[in-house]
Each structure stands twice: as C-alpha cells, then as structure tokens.
C-alpha cells in the first residue's frame, strides 16, 4: 500500500515500465492474430467488406461507436472538460433526436439498396460525375481523419514516455503498421471484433483513472461544484460569432454531424449494410448511441477527476504543464506518471486501441470505395474472385501507408484537439451529406446545380474553419479563439450548400434525357 501511494504521489522518472510495454505488445499481437484468423476463410469481397451482410447488429453498433469517436474523443473530451469548461458534455441530449431522424428517415431508404459503397446510390439519380465527386470528398475526409487521430495518439504516447516530439513519427509508424496488418488480413469481421475489444479497453481505462483519483482523494471530492476561474465563458447562445462554444452550438453541431455522418459517410453506411435489414440496422444505431452516451459521460468525469486531482496536488503536475494551456496533455501524463504499473499498460492499450479502431475502419471503408467506385466502375477487370480479394488487401496496405505519411501534417493546424477535429475531420461532412440529400430527396436537383452547391459549401467550410489565418483578425494563440467559431461550420455550410444547390438547379435544370432516365 505504501509503494502504491508513493507511485500515485510522485511521478516516477521512467514513466511506463517494461511490464506496461509488454501488455501493449501483447494486445498488438492479439489484434494481428484476429486479423489472420478471420482472413483465412474469406473468398469474396462481399465477405471482406460487409461480412456477407448478416452481422450481429449489437457488435456492429459497438463498432460504429469505436470507429467514429475513438482516440479523438478519448483525448479531447477530458481535455476540454478540464481546460475549457463542461458544456461539451450536453451533446448527448441530442442522441434521442438523432436516433429518430436516422432510424426512421434515413435507414429505410438506405437499407433498400444492399450496396458495397454508399456512393453507388448517387449515380442512379445524378450521374457518375456526382458519384465521383462524393468519392473524392469521402477520401479527403477519411484520410485527414485517420491522419489526425494517429498523430494525436503518437503525441499522447510521447507525452507519456517523456520523449521529444521528434519521436512522434516512430510511434505513428508502430501504431499504423499493426492496424494495417490486421485490417488488410481480416476485413470487416476482424474490424468489428477488434472494435469490441478496443471499446472494452477504452472504457475500462477511463474507469481506472476515475477509480484511482477517487481512491487517492478519499471519495468524489474532485467533482466541481462551481465554475472554475480558468474555464471559458460558455453561454447558452451568443450573437458574437467568435464565442468558441455555446450550449446551442454544441447541440446543433452534434445533431448535424451525427445525421450527416450516418447518412453519407461510407464508414457508417458500410456498417449498416453489414446488418440483415432495417430493424437490425436500427438496433446497431441504438447500440452506437447508447455506448456513445455512456462513454461520453465517463470521459467527462475523467476530465473532472483530473482537474480535481491536480488542483489538490499542484506539485504533481510536471514543469511546463498547466491546466489551462496544456489540458490535452494532462490525461496522457496522468496515465504514465500517476497510475501504478500494469494499470498504466492497460490504459495505454486502450489508447492504442482507440486509434486502431478508427484506422482499421477507415482503411477498410476507403478500400471498398476505391475498388467499387473507381476500379470496378471504370472498367478494371479481375481474373477471379480470389484475385479481387487479394487486390483489396493490397489496397488496404497502400491506404495505411498513405495515412502514416499524411499524419505528419496534423501538427500545423492550430487549436486544441476539439477545435482541430472540427477544422479538419468534420470539414466536408455537410457538403458530402448534401449530395445524398439532393439525390434522394429532391427531384428538381440537377447535376450541375448540385456540383456548384457542393463547391460553395466546401469554400464556406474552409473560410469558417480557418478564419483565423485567412482574415485580418487572425487566430489568438492566447485564447485559441478564431474570428468565427468552429461550431458555425456545419450549420452555415449546410444552409449555403442547399441554397446555392437549389438555386443553380433551377437556373441550370437537368437535361431532358436525364429527366426521363
């Protein structure tokens, strides 16, 4: 007990110990084994990409959660709660509305068409040009997404190990290599099973941190009872568009992101397609939202627990770290220097797991899109179904290598993890969703009008996301506030995209033979 208390009070100079790294290596080996195991019996690309379309909806729902939230949420939510304020935790209030819209509006339409790629649906209504435009947006979106999350994971690992930032690339390569191997070997079944394991590790790691802080402080005295002086002002609503976060903005942006992602992102659609029917897809969505709410609340409590611990023990914080300026680094620092051996290894495995759950899903989905929407659609011929599967696995490796290379650019986007995520990962979510909206719900939409609307939406998203560097007001490095908050990206982009798309569809209507088709 004395030794454990000393471990919790005084950061050991070495950080993670050999036993911790052994646990991490064991986990990595297990995921590779699972990829090999599920890859042995694969004889078709349908099995590889959608698990033959009859997978357990509860497993698919957990996989959806692990894929779309993963490392970014695992690191960003505690840091946001600790350093900026608690308003982001209200986003789960929108989950019931998200379920109603997606389950009873979108899923019945999508599940009528058992397709490998969601973007096959666009060509039937708006032509191959719009289909290829959607493919391009998806590839950009998911390549940036994976690059960001693997960079954030590597950055957290270097913090936990006390390493210089130059070691980030080495950690990137290690995590990326493991993910590429088991994803390319095992396909969708390996992805879904490992996502379940990774979710358990991720959630267990968060509980271990809360339990350690609670035990150390003799109860839940760490829970905040008043607004902290270093937190941002986070009103319900503000007419000042530079206000970083509001309650209204959090609710609206969460709703739009969830609906947009569920209705247009291959990562989500591919998982819905891997279930048997609409009812199963709804169960998968319900599981995704339920697990997301539980883990989101738990990670919010992690942020509160860390804040209470370091306020009560300011000497336990490393020199150079502050609760306001380095909030995103507090969680990984606590894992390495304030958790006992073995526990640290399990939590870091959860961190790796969170990264790999997104990488594996992204690689699998990108591979499906490239093969279905580009290679097959443009006439690429395969000698056999076995050759088809081999090409899928080769492409998965190529995509993984590309992600590792792109991850080095994530360091150049300003802001904390929450802001950086919205400026990059969610940048083209609304333009991509609008393509599906026009194709499935608008008979007046024309390919030219939709394309112009998409371009206007993309430009709007970029102008808001990077309003600091673009406009004279600039980015304030002290407050990390842009002239226009990132929470305006989704709603304004949606309005601009739909408005211009409808206007130019009216101005440049569909040709007669296209209408007949």
FENUR-V341470 format. One record per run of one state. SS is the DSSP state (h for helix, s for strand, l for the rest). FROM is the first residue (numbers start at 1). TO is the last residue. If there is no record, write none. Layout:
SS FROM TO
SS FROM TO
//
This chain:
l 1 1
h 2 9
l 10 17
h 18 39
l 40 44
h 45 53
l 54 56
h 57 68
l 69 69
h 70 83
l 84 86
h 87 110
l 111 119
h 120 126
l 127 127
h 128 161
l 162 164
h 165 217
l 218 246
h 247 264
l 265 265
h 266 273
l 274 277
h 278 312
l 313 313
h 314 316
l 317 326
h 327 338
l 339 342
h 343 376
l 377 384
h 385 412
l 413 416
h 417 424
l 425 428
h 429 441
l 442 446
h 447 465
l 466 466
h 467 470
l 471 475
s 476 476
l 477 480
s 481 481
l 482 487
h 488 507
l 508 511
h 512 516
l 517 517
//
